[in-house]
Amino acid sequence: MWKSAELKAFTKSMAPKIDANKVATQQLGKVGNYSFMVAHREGSGEGEFHEVVADVFFVQSGVATLVIGGKIVDGKTTAPNEIRGPFDRGRHRKETRGGRRGNHPGKNRAPVEGRGGEEFTYFVVKVTQ
């Protein structure tokens, strides 16, 4: 698969591709019901609700906060079984930093927030249930 140094190199290559939501993503592959991607954020993300997908992510660099629970306000369907939109404060917050793992279980609302404007890059395994 990929070595940690290769994943960390994505930070520099993805920074110029940041979109209006302050995120850039790159798909790496798919095997069965697992898909793999790298994401780079330079700000907090929107609230996300995945009906049939669970995310397991590994922060490669920087610091992020995973917020689970809460409510998405004025959400929009962005893909089948996925809603995104502004988030009104989550119930559970968990800080994670380079070298650590975080989970976004299916059927939960969760954004990933930056901390104080820090950038962070993470590897994601999406598991379709």
C-alpha positions in Angstrom: 0.0 0.0 0.0 1.2 3.5 0.8 4.1 4.5 3.1 3.6 7.2 5.7 6.1 9.5 4.0 4.2 9.2 0.7 1.0 10.1 2.3 2.6 13.1 4.1 3.9 14.3 0.7 0.3 14.9 -0.4 0.1 17.9 1.9 2.3 19.9 -0.5 0.8 18.6 -3.7 -2.9 19.1 -2.6 -2.6 22.6 -1.0 -2.9 24.4 -4.4 -6.2 22.4 -5.1 -8.1 23.7 -2.1 -11.8 24.4 -2.9 -14.3 27.0 -1.5 -14.8 24.6 1.5 -11.1 24.7 2.2 -10.6 21.1 1.4 -8.9 19.1 -1.4 -9.3 15.3 -1.9 -7.7 12.7 -4.0 -9.1 9.2 -4.6 -6.4 6.5 -4.3 -8.3 3.3 -5.1 -11.1 0.9 -4.3 -11.3 -2.7 -3.3 -14.8 -4.3 -2.8 -16.7 -2.1 -0.4 -13.6 -0.2 0.7 -12.4 3.0 -0.9 -9.3 5.0 -0.1 -8.5 8.7 -0.3 -6.3 11.4 1.0 -7.8 14.8 2.1 -6.0 18.1 3.0 -7.9 20.8 4.9 -7.0 24.4 5.6 -10.2 25.0 7.7 -13.2 23.4 9.3 -15.4 21.1 7.2 -19.2 21.1 6.8 -21.4 18.7 8.7 -21.7 15.4 7.0 -24.3 12.6 7.3 -23.4 9.3 5.7 -26.4 6.8 5.5 -24.4 3.8 4.4 -20.7 4.7 4.7 -18.4 4.7 7.7 -15.1 6.6 7.6 -11.9 5.6 9.4 -9.3 8.2 9.1 -5.6 8.6 10.0 -4.3 12.1 10.5 -0.9 12.4 8.8 0.0 15.9 9.7 -1.5 18.8 11.7 -4.3 18.7 14.3 -8.0 18.1 13.8 -11.1 17.8 15.9 -13.8 15.2 15.0 -17.3 16.4 16.1 -20.0 13.7 16.4 -23.7 14.2 17.0 -25.5 17.5 16.7 -27.6 18.6 13.7 -27.0 19.7 10.1 -28.9 22.9 9.3 -30.3 23.4 5.8 -28.5 20.3 4.6 -28.3 19.4 0.9 -28.0 15.9 -0.7 -24.5 15.9 -2.3 -24.4 12.2 -3.3 -26.7 9.2 -2.9 -27.2 8.7 0.9 -25.1 11.7 1.8 -26.1 15.1 3.2 -23.8 18.1 3.9 -24.4 21.5 5.3 -23.7 23.9 8.1 -23.4 22.3 11.5 -24.9 23.5 14.8 -22.4 22.2 17.3 -21.8 18.6 17.9 -22.3 16.6 21.1 -18.9 14.8 21.3 -15.6 16.4 20.3 -12.3 14.5 20.0 -9.0 16.0 19.1 -6.7 13.9 16.9 -3.3 14.7 15.5 -0.7 13.3 13.2 -0.2 9.6 13.8 -3.6 9.0 15.3 -6.9 7.5 14.1 -10.4 8.8 14.2 -13.8 7.2 13.3 -16.9 8.6 11.7 -19.4 5.8 12.1 -22.2 5.5 9.5 -25.6 7.1 10.3 -23.9 9.8 12.3 -23.5 13.5 11.7 -19.8 14.6 11.9 -17.7 17.4 10.6 -13.9 17.6 10.9 -12.7 20.9 12.3 -9.3 22.5 12.0 -7.8 23.9 15.2 -6.9 27.6 15.1 -6.4 27.8 11.3 -4.0 24.9 11.3 -3.7 22.7 8.1 -4.1 19.0 8.4 -3.8 16.1 6.0 -5.4 12.7 6.5 -5.9 9.3 4.9 -9.4 8.0 4.8 -10.8 4.4 4.4 -14.5 4.6 3.5 -16.4 1.4 4.2 -19.8 1.0 2.5 -22.1 -1.0 4.8 
